[in-house]
Amino acid sequence: MKLKFIFPIFAVFFLISCSEKTDYNKFIKLPEDHRWLKSDSKIFEFTIDDDTKLYDVTFEFSHIYDYQFASVPIKIDVKNPSGEEEFHNIDFNIKDSKGKPLADCGGDICDMSMNVLEKTKLLKGKYQIKVGHDFDGPYLPNVIGLGIKVTQSK
């Protein structure tokens, strides 16, 4: 009888302890034409309350299935609470060297993510992350949306 009671409690604690702690998660859907304009950098703002932990900052990207490019040039600017900026120019791979898509696709929508910062100590205070692209042309086509997620490192 005690075993029937203890097992469900143990299972709940196990599931809670294995889940990641998300401190910030924002995803911005683009307009129906799925064009990310070069002039339309996206701004993400979040606050870190606990500077004793390590954090992962993840860039999330959704595109239409069978994307025409193997990679996308992404620019990420991270501004910390003291105003210092850290710039990241990323060649965000959409396909591997054989042309196989790297995204997790469901129907016509494909989702991808990449850690920009891993196991990083972040200062207490307000952060701003600006995300843009360096694609040749006025817009990057077939983009559904993009986001930033901040989690405590495991």
Secondary structure, 3 states (H helix, E strand, C coil): CHHHHHHHHHHHHHHHHHCCCEEEEEEEECCCCCCEECCCCEEEEEEECCCCCEEEEEEEEEEECCCCCCEEEEEEEEECCCCCEEEEEEEEECECCCCCECCEEECCEEEEEEEEEEEEECCCEEEEEEEEECCCCCEECCEEEEEEEEEECC
